[in-house]
Structure formats: structure tokens, C-alpha cells
Amino acid sequence: MRQMVLPDRSNEHARKAEQRLRAALQQFPQTSLRPEFEQRLREAQENLAMHDYGIGNFYLDRFNRGLASNPKGAQSRYQEIVDKYKNFSLMADVLYKLAATYVQEEEPDEAAKYFAQLVRTHPNSEYAEKAKQQLEAIGAEVPQPAPDAVQEEPERPGMMTRFKQEALGSVDVTVDKDGVLISHDSKETADLIQKVLEHNGALPISELNGPTPSTRVSLAPRPAQPVTQPNNGVKITPTQTGQPATGSDPTKPSPPPPGTPQ
């Protein structure tokens, strides 16, 4: 017998991140970090929606196997996604399943509303034709795609990824215990929200410019010192730099000092 794992209900980290990001965007709508905050908000909401999606699938599976008397458990989760997380990557799937629960509940008007929404907003999804057939069966009008309809549906996750999403209700977005999303690049906690709140909508200069570079120290060259060979005691003086003395020829031996016996 196939069984699904009940998704983890603890999603407080992502919920806290969403709340803080919304607060920061509302308090500082002109912040230069708005694109960063909006991207992180989308990631937090994707996480929250995936959590509800996993739980909805769990309840729908129970209903389909006769373990629940109605699909209302799944219906409420799918409804929450449609109402709160409009950019969810699996929205076409959610709309079709939500509409199907209303068919099961014998509420054709509600079912038609969500089948029509699917056709308008996701005309190229794998569910669009099925939704059109359901609308025709109900006797409802089949709408035309909306001008801002999704033109390219995201790729469906593989089996293992789908199992993880349905079992855990999670995506690859890491949130720390304080509800702060962790940077994908550095994997270090980037508490941009708190820093912006503390500095009236902007990052401090130290964060913008990065760490102050260390001062380079220029060392003066040391004067050449005689080098003593420990084996024979002969002292070797390094060759002096600069131009040779006038009249000297480096290819000929140097004349002996004055007074030296020939």
C-alpha cells in the first residue's frame, strides 16, 4: 500500500522571514535593496507555498484512498496557496487540484471558477486542456488566455525532488533560526533586514564599501653584507651595483694596487 509522509508542519522560520521582509519593504519602499528584498520574499513564499502544497497532497491522497470522508483538508491548503502565493511555481497543478476538490464536493460553480483561472493564467500548462474539458462538461464558458499569462511553465521536478517536496514541504531555500534567509552564494547568514532597519533604509557604509584594505608596508632594501662560508672561512663580498669605474674593462684582470711586487 502506498503511503505518503505527512509534511513537517514547522515552517516558522520561513514565515518569520516573510513577515520581516514585508515589514522592511513597507517601512522603506525606496530602499536601494528593494530588488534583493523582493527576491528573498519570493523565495520565502515559495517555501511556504511548497509546505502547504505537500500537506494538501497528503490530505488529497488520504481522500482518494478512502481514508477521509471529504477533500476539505486538501482544499483548504490549495486555497491558501491560490490566495496568498500567486507566484508559486506549481500554481497550475494547485489550481487543477483545487477545482477538482470542488467537483468532488458537487460545487460546479466554484470548480468552474478555478478551472477558468487555470486556462486564463496557465494556457500552456499540462493541465490546460483537461481544465477546458472540465469547463465544457460543467457547461461553463472556456476563457481566452490573459495578456499576462504564463507562457513557459517551469520544469516539473524529478521523482526524488518531488518526494522531498511532498514529504517535507520544502524547497532549496535555507532560513536560519531567526527567520533570515541565507545567501545562496556565500552560505553565510546575511541579515540585511536588520541592518536596513537599523540604518533607516540603507546599509551602513562599511557594508557598502566592504572591509578597509590593509596598509601596505614598503621595506627599504638592506645593505649588502659579507657572507662567510663556514667550511673554508673565505669571505665573499657581493658585487656592487652601479656603473663600472671609468676606464675599467670587465674582460681584463684588474691592475695590482700600487706598491704591490710585480
Backbone as CSV, one residue per row, in Angstrom:
resi,resn,N_x,N_y,N_z,CA_x,CA_y,CA_z,C_x,C_y,C_z
1,MET,0.846,-1.192,0.000,0.000,0.000,0.000,0.888,1.252,0.000
2,ARG,0.605,2.169,-0.910,1.401,3.395,-0.998,1.033,4.336,0.146
3,GLN,2.052,4.889,0.774,1.808,5.833,1.858,2.636,7.078,1.641
4,MET,2.074,8.210,1.975,2.798,9.469,1.903,3.131,9.924,3.303
5,VAL,4.267,10.589,3.417,4.699,11.085,4.709,4.035,12.428,4.971
6,LEU,3.502,12.608,6.149,2.899,13.892,6.491,3.980,14.962,6.536
7,PRO,3.845,16.028,5.775,4.881,17.056,5.740,5.105,17.678,7.111
8,ASP,6.340,18.116,7.304,6.717,18.789,8.541,5.910,20.069,8.679
9,ARG,5.211,20.234,9.797,4.349,21.394,9.972,5.113,22.616,10.493
10,SER,6.370,22.432,10.855,7.126,23.547,11.426,7.748,24.375,10.314
11,ASN,7.081,25.454,9.929,7.626,26.338,8.897,7.741,27.766,9.437
12,GLU,7.952,27.885,10.736,8.001,29.196,11.361,9.167,30.032,10.870
13,HIS,10.286,29.400,10.507,11.448,30.161,10.047,11.119,30.922,8.762
14,ALA,10.522,30.222,7.803,10.157,30.880,6.546,9.068,31.919,6.770
15,ARG,8.131,31.627,7.658,7.047,32.586,7.920,7.597,33.853,8.566
16,LYS,8.547,33.687,9.481,9.145,34.846,10.132,9.934,35.679,9.117
17,ALA,10.631,34.997,8.203,11.370,35.715,7.154,10.419,36.521,6.284
18,GLU,9.291,35.924,5.913,8.313,36.625,5.084,7.784,37.864,5.799
19,GLN,7.474,37.732,7.076,6.938,38.863,7.836,7.948,40.003,7.928
20,ARG,9.209,39.667,8.176,10.236,40.703,8.310,10.521,41.384,6.980
21,LEU,10.509,40.615,5.911,10.738,41.194,4.590,9.594,42.118,4.191
22,ARG,8.369,41.706,4.461,7.219,42.569,4.176,7.305,43.870,4.972
23,ALA,7.689,43.747,6.240,7.792,44.932,7.092,8.863,45.881,6.573
24,ALA,9.997,45.337,6.157,11.087,46.175,5.647,10.672,46.888,4.364
25,LEU,9.986,46.185,3.464,9.551,46.794,2.206,8.485,47.854,2.433
26,GLN,7.638,47.632,3.425,6.598,48.612,3.720,7.178,49.849,4.391
27,GLN,8.145,49.647,5.279,8.722,50.772,6.012,9.684,51.585,5.164
28,PHE,10.405,50.902,4.260,11.384,51.592,3.410,11.155,51.218,1.944
29,PRO,10.065,51.707,1.341,9.741,51.309,-0.038,10.761,51.799,-1.065
30,GLN,11.545,52.827,-0.733,12.512,53.377,-1.680,13.924,52.867,-1.450
31,THR,14.107,51.889,-0.576,15.450,51.404,-0.296,16.116,50.860,-1.557
32,SER,17.414,51.080,-1.671,18.148,50.566,-2.828,18.221,49.042,-2.824
33,LEU,17.903,48.440,-1.695,17.929,46.983,-1.590,16.588,46.340,-1.928
34,ARG,15.667,47.112,-2.462,14.341,46.584,-2.762,14.384,45.349,-3.668
35,PRO,15.166,45.357,-4.758,15.216,44.140,-5.593,15.677,42.908,-4.817
36,GLU,16.664,43.102,-3.945,17.153,41.984,-3.129,16.066,41.486,-2.190
37,PHE,15.364,42.419,-1.544,14.301,42.043,-0.612,13.155,41.341,-1.338
38,GLU,12.796,41.850,-2.514,11.693,41.245,-3.263,12.040,39.823,-3.695
39,GLN,13.297,39.615,-4.095,13.715,38.270,-4.477,13.658,37.326,-3.289
40,ARG,14.124,37.788,-2.142,14.101,36.943,-0.948,12.678,36.696,-0.472
41,LEU,11.805,37.672,-0.674,10.399,37.478,-0.314,9.780,36.389,-1.189
42,ARG,10.097,36.407,-2.490,9.585,35.366,-3.380,10.078,33.986,-2.953
43,GLU,11.333,33.913,-2.512,11.887,32.638,-2.077,11.196,32.144,-0.808
44,ALA,10.964,33.052,0.135,10.278,32.666,1.373,8.863,32.190,1.069
45,GLN,8.173,32.882,0.167,6.805,32.494,-0.171,6.766,31.183,-0.948
46,GLU,7.771,30.939,-1.779,7.851,29.646,-2.472,7.986,28.519,-1.445
47,ASN,8.780,28.765,-0.420,8.960,27.775,0.636,7.646,27.514,1.366
48,LEU,6.945,28.594,1.728,5.677,28.463,2.448,4.624,27.771,1.588
49,ALA,4.567,28.139,0.299,3.596,27.519,-0.598,3.893,26.034,-0.782
50,MET,5.165,25.691,-0.903,5.524,24.290,-1.068,5.153,23.483,0.166
51,HIS,5.251,24.119,1.322,4.850,23.477,2.576,3.359,23.138,2.535
52,ASP,2.532,24.117,2.157,1.089,23.881,2.054,0.765,22.865,0.958
53,TYR,1.507,22.924,-0.126,1.297,22.001,-1.249,1.525,20.557,-0.806
54,GLY,2.580,20.329,-0.042,2.858,18.982,0.434,1.763,18.467,1.347
55,ILE,1.278,19.326,2.238,0.208,18.919,3.149,-1.091,18.691,2.378
56,GLY,-1.388,19.561,1.398,-2.583,19.383,0.576,-2.553,18.052,-0.165
57,ASN,-1.395,17.716,-0.722,-1.272,16.440,-1.429,-1.458,15.259,-0.481
58,PHE,-0.984,15.406,0.732,-1.143,14.352,1.736,-2.633,14.098,2.006
59,TYR,-3.382,15.186,2.233,-4.809,15.037,2.513,-5.590,14.540,1.295
60,LEU,-5.186,15.006,0.111,-5.864,14.555,-1.103,-5.641,13.057,-1.307
61,ASP,-4.426,12.603,-1.032,-4.131,11.178,-1.157,-4.979,10.360,-0.178
62,ARG,-5.151,10.857,1.033,-5.995,10.158,2.013,-7.439,10.066,1.530
63,PHE,-7.927,11.142,0.953,-9.303,11.132,0.443,-9.444,10.146,-0.711
64,ASN,-8.478,10.164,-1.634,-8.543,9.272,-2.793,-8.471,7.800,-2.397
65,ARG,-7.823,7.520,-1.271,-7.719,6.132,-0.810,-8.829,5.762,0.167
66,GLY,-9.806,6.645,0.321,-10.944,6.337,1.173,-10.674,6.466,2.657
67,LEU,-9.594,7.151,3.027,-9.243,7.318,4.439,-9.786,8.618,5.016
68,ALA,-10.399,9.446,4.181,-11.032,10.682,4.642,-12.376,10.796,3.932
69,SER,-13.359,11.331,4.621,-14.720,11.378,4.077,-14.912,12.490,3.055
70,ASN,-14.027,13.486,3.055,-14.143,14.590,2.102,-12.758,15.184,1.854
71,PRO,-12.638,15.967,0.787,-11.326,16.534,0.447,-11.078,17.917,1.037
72,LYS,-11.802,18.276,2.084,-11.697,19.647,2.592,-10.313,19.965,3.160
73,GLY,-9.619,18.974,3.712,-8.268,19.217,4.216,-7.343,19.680,3.107
74,ALA,-7.400,18.972,1.965,-6.594,19.373,0.810,-7.085,20.699,0.247
75,GLN,-8.389,20.852,0.186,-8.989,22.051,-0.394,-8.519,23.318,0.319
76,SER,-8.473,23.276,1.641,-8.084,24.467,2.396,-6.623,24.842,2.145
77,ARG,-5.770,23.835,1.981,-4.350,24.113,1.719,-4.149,24.685,0.327
78,TYR,-4.799,24.100,-0.660,-4.677,24.623,-2.018,-5.260,26.033,-2.107
79,GLN,-6.353,26.263,-1.399,-6.978,27.585,-1.407,-6.038,28.633,-0.825
80,GLU,-5.326,28.271,0.224,-4.386,29.206,0.837,-3.278,29.586,-0.133
81,ILE,-2.799,28.622,-0.888,-1.752,28.907,-1.879,-2.273,29.886,-2.936
82,VAL,-3.470,29.623,-3.464,-4.045,30.488,-4.505,-4.251,31.902,-3.978
83,ASP,-4.674,32.029,-2.730,-4.969,33.344,-2.160,-3.713,34.116,-1.767
84,LYS,-2.667,33.425,-1.312,-1.511,34.106,-0.718,-0.254,34.087,-1.582
85,TYR,-0.065,33.053,-2.384,1.227,32.874,-3.059,1.026,32.769,-4.564
86,LYS,0.692,33.889,-5.177,0.288,33.909,-6.587,1.419,33.549,-7.542
87,ASN,2.676,33.648,-7.095,3.810,33.330,-7.962,4.359,31.933,-7.721
88,PHE,3.615,31.085,-7.059,4.084,29.730,-6.772,4.385,28.991,-8.065
89,SER,5.505,28.286,-8.092,5.959,27.650,-9.333,5.044,26.514,-9.790
90,LEU,4.269,25.911,-8.898,3.376,24.810,-9.262,1.904,25.241,-9.219
91,MET,1.650,26.497,-9.544,0.299,27.033,-9.418,-0.698,26.312,-10.331
92,ALA,-0.305,25.944,-11.547,-1.231,25.262,-12.452,-1.704,23.951,-11.824
93,ASP,-0.792,23.230,-11.222,-1.140,21.980,-10.557,-2.099,22.233,-9.397
94,VAL,-1.818,23.294,-8.629,-2.665,23.637,-7.483,-4.065,24.010,-7.935
95,LEU,-4.181,24.833,-8.976,-5.495,25.255,-9.461,-6.327,24.062,-9.929
96,TYR,-5.699,23.139,-10.642,-6.444,21.981,-11.136,-6.929,21.110,-9.971
97,LYS,-6.049,20.877,-9.005,-6.435,20.036,-7.864,-7.495,20.724,-7.008
98,LEU,-7.371,22.043,-6.855,-8.378,22.779,-6.084,-9.738,22.681,-6.767
99,ALA,-9.762,22.912,-8.070,-11.025,22.818,-8.811,-11.607,21.414,-8.704
100,ALA,-10.730,20.408,-8.767,-11.196,19.021,-8.695,-11.840,18.715,-7.345
101,THR,-11.340,19.327,-6.270,-11.962,19.085,-4.957,-13.380,19.634,-4.929
102,TYR,-13.613,20.744,-5.637,-14.970,21.296,-5.677,-15.888,20.422,-6.537
103,VAL,-15.317,19.769,-7.541,-16.111,18.808,-8.306,-16.540,17.675,-7.388
104,GLN,-15.594,17.199,-6.574,-15.909,16.119,-5.633,-16.976,16.562,-4.632
105,GLU,-16.955,17.832,-4.265,-17.916,18.375,-3.305,-19.231,18.774,-3.968
106,GLU,-19.314,18.548,-5.291,-20.508,18.892,-6.072,-20.826,20.382,-5.981
107,GLU,-19.771,21.178,-6.170,-19.906,22.635,-6.231,-19.369,23.092,-7.585
108,PRO,-20.155,22.904,-8.652,-19.650,23.172,-10.002,-19.277,24.629,-10.252
109,ASP,-19.966,25.560,-9.629,-19.637,26.968,-9.858,-18.235,27.298,-9.334
110,GLU,-17.912,26.796,-8.148,-16.579,27.018,-7.592,-15.527,26.293,-8.415
111,ALA,-15.856,25.080,-8.846,-14.918,24.325,-9.676,-14.638,25.075,-10.980
112,ALA,-15.694,25.590,-11.617,-15.544,26.303,-12.886,-14.670,27.547,-12.714
113,LYS,-14.792,28.202,-11.572,-14.005,29.415,-11.336,-12.509,29.119,-11.397
114,TYR,-12.096,28.021,-10.796,-10.662,27.725,-10.752,-10.170,27.031,-12.014
115,PHE,-11.046,26.248,-12.685,-10.658,25.717,-13.994,-10.457,26.874,-14.977
116,ALA,-11.327,27.866,-14.924,-11.215,29.017,-15.821,-9.969,29.831,-15.508
117,GLN,-9.668,29.989,-14.233,-8.456,30.722,-13.851,-7.216,30.022,-14.378
118,LEU,-7.229,28.699,-14.333,-6.089,27.930,-14.853,-5.909,28.175,-16.345
119,VAL,-7.015,28.127,-17.094,-6.934,28.332,-18.546,-6.464,29.743,-18.875
120,ARG,-6.918,30.732,-18.119,-6.522,32.121,-18.374,-5.054,32.369,-18.053
121,THR,-4.601,31.876,-16.917,-3.268,32.244,-16.428,-2.166,31.263,-16.808
122,HIS,-2.529,30.011,-17.116,-1.527,28.992,-17.462,-1.983,28.211,-18.702
123,PRO,-2.154,28.900,-19.830,-2.705,28.239,-21.025,-1.782,27.187,-21.627
124,ASN,-0.504,27.212,-21.283,0.447,26.260,-21.854,0.820,25.139,-20.892
125,SER,0.128,25.056,-19.782,0.454,24.006,-18.820,-0.142,22.676,-19.263
126,GLU,0.330,21.607,-18.653,-0.165,20.276,-18.982,-1.617,20.073,-18.540
127,TYR,-2.122,21.002,-17.695,-3.491,20.879,-17.183,-4.499,21.704,-17.973
128,ALA,-4.041,22.534,-18.896,-4.944,23.470,-19.579,-6.037,22.741,-20.361
129,GLU,-5.655,21.725,-21.142,-6.655,21.003,-21.939,-7.649,20.266,-21.054
130,LYS,-7.144,19.673,-19.972,-8.043,18.976,-19.044,-9.034,19.953,-18.422
131,ALA,-8.537,21.162,-18.088,-9.413,22.172,-17.495,-10.489,22.607,-18.486
132,LYS,-10.117,22.739,-19.765,-11.102,23.109,-20.793,-12.193,22.036,-20.900
133,GLN,-11.778,20.776,-20.868,-12.750,19.690,-20.939,-13.694,19.706,-19.743
134,GLN,-13.143,20.014,-18.563,-13.974,20.084,-17.370,-14.973,21.231,-17.470
135,LEU,-14.522,22.368,-17.996,-15.428,23.515,-18.167,-16.557,23.171,-19.129
136,GLU,-16.242,22.495,-20.221,-17.273,22.103,-21.182,-18.253,21.116,-20.559
137,ALA,-17.720,20.215,-19.719,-18.596,19.244,-19.058,-19.536,19.930,-18.072
138,ILE,-19.044,20.958,-17.425,-19.866,21.709,-16.470,-20.867,22.602,-17.195
139,GLY,-20.536,22.955,-18.429,-21.380,23.877,-19.185,-20.972,25.316,-18.990
140,ALA,-19.712,25.533,-18.599,-19.201,26.884,-18.370,-18.394,27.346,-19.579
141,GLU,-18.267,28.647,-19.717,-17.520,29.224,-20.834,-16.026,28.981,-20.660
142,VAL,-15.374,28.659,-21.765,-13.910,28.480,-21.762,-13.286,29.830,-22.096
143,PRO,-12.521,30.436,-21.181,-11.975,31.774,-21.425,-10.742,31.751,-22.319
144,GLN,-10.391,32.943,-22.807,-9.159,33.110,-23.566,-8.005,33.386,-22.602
145,PRO,-6.784,33.060,-23.014,-5.632,33.350,-22.152,-5.518,34.846,-21.873
146,ALA,-5.096,35.184,-20.675,-4.896,36.580,-20.288,-3.629,37.124,-20.939
147,PRO,-3.559,38.458,-21.165,-2.361,39.039,-21.780,-1.081,38.756,-20.989
148,ASP,-1.205,38.683,-19.670,-0.026,38.436,-18.831,0.070,36.976,-18.406
149,ALA,-0.512,36.069,-19.195,-0.496,34.652,-18.849,0.921,34.103,-18.867
150,VAL,1.143,33.083,-18.065,2.446,32.416,-18.025,2.653,31.704,-19.359
151,GLN,3.728,32.057,-20.057,3.966,31.493,-21.381,4.798,30.217,-21.328
152,GLU,5.640,30.116,-20.313,6.516,28.952,-20.207,6.438,28.392,-18.797
153,GLU,5.920,27.195,-18.674,5.760,26.576,-17.370,7.101,26.061,-16.864
154,PRO,7.333,26.132,-15.538,8.578,25.593,-15.001,8.646,24.092,-15.189
155,GLU,9.869,23.589,-15.293,10.057,22.148,-15.475,9.575,21.398,-14.241
156,ARG,8.877,20.298,-14.474,8.369,19.505,-13.368,9.533,18.855,-12.634
157,PRO,9.521,18.820,-11.288,10.622,18.216,-10.543,10.696,16.717,-10.774
158,GLY,11.912,16.167,-10.624,12.099,14.733,-10.763,11.480,13.976,-9.595
159,MET,11.566,12.646,-9.660,10.896,11.822,-8.663,11.417,12.098,-7.252
160,MET,12.760,12.146,-7.083,13.318,12.344,-5.746,13.020,13.748,-5.234
161,THR,13.132,14.737,-6.111,12.821,16.107,-5.708,11.353,16.233,-5.336
162,ARG,10.488,15.589,-6.127,9.056,15.640,-5.841,8.732,14.966,-4.509
163,PHE,9.413,13.862,-4.225,9.180,13.180,-2.956,9.594,14.087,-1.794
164,LYS,10.751,14.749,-1.947,11.217,15.657,-0.892,10.226,16.788,-0.695
165,GLN,9.723,17.351,-1.789,8.792,18.463,-1.691,7.482,18.035,-1.042
166,GLU,6.981,16.869,-1.433,5.709,16.422,-0.883,5.845,15.946,0.553
167,ALA,6.997,15.337,0.864,7.187,14.803,2.216,7.539,15.892,3.214
168,LEU,8.385,16.826,2.785,8.863,17.849,3.709,8.234,19.205,3.474
169,GLY,7.598,19.381,2.321,7.006,20.683,2.023,8.052,21.766,1.960
170,SER,9.194,21.488,1.339,10.289,22.451,1.354,10.932,22.548,-0.013
171,VAL,11.635,23.665,-0.206,12.443,23.866,-1.399,13.828,24.260,-0.945
172,ASP,14.748,24.435,-1.908,16.136,24.718,-1.554,16.343,26.179,-1.194
173,VAL,15.674,26.597,-0.145,15.859,27.935,0.402,16.150,27.758,1.879
174,THR,17.302,28.204,2.332,17.703,27.991,3.710,17.348,29.200,4.550
175,VAL,16.742,28.960,5.699,16.346,30.021,6.610,16.928,29.712,7.976
176,ASP,17.549,30.696,8.607,18.137,30.427,9.918,17.077,30.521,11.010
177,LYS,17.477,30.281,12.260,16.529,30.213,13.372,15.842,31.544,13.644
178,ASP,16.403,32.643,13.176,15.798,33.955,13.366,14.935,34.376,12.188
179,GLY,14.735,33.474,11.237,13.891,33.794,10.095,14.593,34.606,9.039
180,VAL,15.921,34.505,8.953,16.682,35.264,7.967,17.162,34.307,6.893
181,LEU,16.865,34.622,5.637,17.304,33.763,4.553,18.817,33.794,4.425
182,ILE,19.387,32.655,4.104,20.831,32.541,3.987,21.231,32.698,2.524
183,SER,22.277,33.452,2.310,22.743,33.732,0.961,23.084,32.449,0.219
184,HIS,22.666,32.356,-1.050,22.976,31.175,-1.843,24.458,31.152,-2.218
185,ASP,25.077,32.324,-2.326,26.456,32.388,-2.793,27.441,32.039,-1.687
186,SER,27.329,32.701,-0.554,28.313,32.536,0.499,27.896,31.528,1.543
187,LYS,26.587,31.187,1.575,26.048,30.285,2.583,26.266,30.827,3.991
188,GLU,26.428,32.129,4.124,26.518,32.758,5.438,25.257,33.565,5.670
189,THR,24.857,33.683,6.933,23.649,34.428,7.248,23.834,35.890,6.877
190,ALA,22.938,36.395,6.021,23.009,37.793,5.587,21.798,38.514,6.144
191,ASP,21.907,39.065,7.320,20.753,39.708,7.951,20.612,41.129,7.424
192,LEU,20.259,41.233,6.131,20.112,42.547,5.519,18.942,43.319,6.117
193,ILE,17.902,42.591,6.502,16.713,43.263,7.018,17.047,44.077,8.253
194,GLN,17.705,43.442,9.219,18.016,44.119,10.467,18.926,45.311,10.233
195,LYS,19.905,45.172,9.340,20.839,46.261,9.075,20.126,47.451,8.434
196,VAL,19.200,47.159,7.526,18.460,48.243,6.883,17.556,48.944,7.885
197,LEU,16.895,48.176,8.741,16.026,48.777,9.751,16.822,49.655,10.708
198,GLU,18.024,49.236,11.026,18.856,49.997,11.965,19.442,51.254,11.339
199,HIS,19.517,51.296,10.001,20.147,52.441,9.324,19.157,53.149,8.399
200,ASN,17.883,53.164,8.800,16.858,53.957,8.109,16.770,53.668,6.613
201,GLY,16.752,52.398,6.280,16.503,52.018,4.899,17.720,51.874,4.034
202,ALA,18.917,51.948,4.605,20.133,51.805,3.806,21.136,50.982,4.584
203,LEU,22.044,50.374,3.839,23.116,49.644,4.503,24.174,50.630,5.001
204,PRO,24.857,50.321,6.104,25.943,51.185,6.556,27.071,51.211,5.538
205,ILE,27.864,52.295,5.590,28.948,52.465,4.625,29.909,51.284,4.653
206,SER,30.159,50.763,5.843,31.090,49.643,5.956,30.611,48.434,5.170
207,GLU,29.276,48.269,5.063,28.731,47.144,4.313,28.794,47.407,2.816
208,LEU,28.626,48.673,2.422,28.633,49.002,1.002,30.030,48.936,0.417
209,ASN,31.023,49.425,1.170,32.386,49.505,0.661,33.201,48.254,0.930
210,GLY,32.736,47.423,1.826,33.494,46.227,2.174,34.564,46.566,3.185
211,PRO,35.364,45.600,3.611,36.395,45.836,4.614,37.476,46.767,4.100
212,THR,38.005,47.589,4.988,39.075,48.514,4.630,40.333,47.737,4.300
213,PRO,40.946,47.995,3.135,42.140,47.229,2.778,43.284,47.555,3.719
214,SER,44.101,46.567,3.997,45.226,46.764,4.902,46.291,47.620,4.232
215,THR,47.010,48.440,5.026,48.046,49.322,4.509,49.273,48.510,4.135
216,ARG,49.778,48.770,2.947,50.972,48.058,2.514,52.213,48.744,3.082
217,VAL,53.077,47.960,3.624,54.318,48.491,4.201,55.440,48.246,3.224
218,SER,56.169,49.332,2.854,57.287,49.221,1.932,58.569,49.114,2.740
219,LEU,59.302,48.064,2.537,60.531,47.836,3.276,61.717,48.342,2.473
220,ALA,62.629,49.095,3.143,63.842,49.580,2.483,64.806,48.424,2.283
221,PRO,65.542,48.393,1.167,66.474,47.284,0.943,67.605,47.311,1.973
222,ARG,68.010,46.153,2.399,69.118,46.060,3.352,70.451,46.192,2.620
223,PRO,71.447,46.831,3.263,72.767,46.906,2.627,73.394,45.520,2.533
224,ALA,74.166,45.329,1.479,74.810,44.032,1.274,75.788,43.767,2.399
225,GLN,75.787,42.555,2.908,76.678,42.159,3.993,77.604,41.056,3.498
226,PRO,78.856,41.048,4.007,79.765,39.947,3.640,79.175,38.613,4.071
227,VAL,79.390,37.618,3.233,78.895,36.285,3.524,80.074,35.390,3.820
228,THR,80.064,34.740,4.942,81.162,33.865,5.351,80.781,32.424,5.102
229,GLN,81.632,31.717,4.349,81.415,30.292,4.140,81.989,29.557,5.334
230,PRO,81.203,28.772,6.018,81.677,28.125,7.237,82.751,27.072,6.983
231,ASN,82.849,26.532,5.758,83.795,25.429,5.541,85.236,25.890,5.446
232,ASN,85.508,26.993,4.714,86.904,27.379,4.491,87.224,28.771,4.997
233,GLY,86.224,29.453,5.525,86.493,30.763,6.109,86.736,31.854,5.102
234,VAL,86.506,31.622,3.822,86.729,32.646,2.800,85.544,33.586,2.785
235,LYS,85.856,34.890,2.825,84.810,35.901,2.783,84.529,36.307,1.349
236,ILE,83.261,36.365,1.028,82.857,36.758,-0.325,82.049,38.039,-0.216
237,THR,82.503,39.057,-0.881,81.784,40.329,-0.881,80.909,40.405,-2.112
238,PRO,79.637,40.668,-1.937,78.742,40.739,-3.116,79.165,41.816,-4.089
239,THR,78.891,41.575,-5.338,79.224,42.542,-6.382,78.444,43.824,-6.147
240,GLN,79.124,44.964,-6.240,78.481,46.259,-6.057,77.685,46.623,-7.297
241,THR,76.585,47.225,-7.061,75.747,47.650,-8.183,76.234,48.971,-8.730
242,GLY,75.756,49.354,-9.892,76.100,50.636,-10.495,77.019,50.456,-11.684
243,GLN,77.419,51.573,-12.283,78.273,51.551,-13.468,79.712,51.246,-13.069
244,PRO,80.447,50.518,-13.912,81.865,50.255,-13.607,82.675,51.549,-13.645
245,ALA,83.807,51.560,-12.958,84.671,52.747,-12.906,85.170,53.086,-14.299
246,THR,85.443,54.411,-14.511,85.891,54.883,-15.822,87.196,54.219,-16.210
247,GLY,87.256,53.724,-17.428,88.478,53.104,-17.931,88.603,51.648,-17.591
248,SER,87.727,51.122,-16.862,87.836,49.708,-16.489,87.285,48.851,-17.596
249,ASP,87.824,47.680,-17.700,87.382,46.720,-18.704,87.078,45.428,-17.983
250,PRO,85.816,45.049,-17.854,85.469,43.853,-17.097,86.014,42.579,-17.700
251,THR,86.511,42.641,-18.969,87.044,41.420,-19.590,88.509,41.218,-19.272
252,LYS,89.182,42.245,-18.684,90.611,42.154,-18.373,90.805,42.153,-16.866
253,PRO,91.866,41.484,-16.420,92.102,41.473,-14.969,92.433,42.873,-14.472
254,SER,92.045,43.153,-13.255,92.320,44.481,-12.676,93.800,44.599,-12.374
255,PRO,94.387,45.838,-12.581,95.829,46.030,-12.269,96.048,45.923,-10.777
256,PRO,97.248,45.465,-10.394,97.534,45.331,-8.955,97.605,46.692,-8.295
257,PRO,97.266,46.750,-7.033,97.347,48.030,-6.306,98.778,48.542,-6.319
258,PRO,98.954,49.867,-6.177,100.305,50.457,-6.140,101.115,49.863,-4.991
259,GLY,102.388,49.620,-5.265,103.290,49.113,-4.234,103.291,47.615,-4.139
260,THR,102.467,46.961,-4.973,102.462,45.514,-4.928,103.625,44.982,-5.773
261,PRO,104.413,44.051,-5.221,105.554,43.482,-6.017,105.034,42.839,-7.292
262,GLN,105.739,43.084,-8.386,105.358,42.510,-9.693,105.887,41.079,-9.803
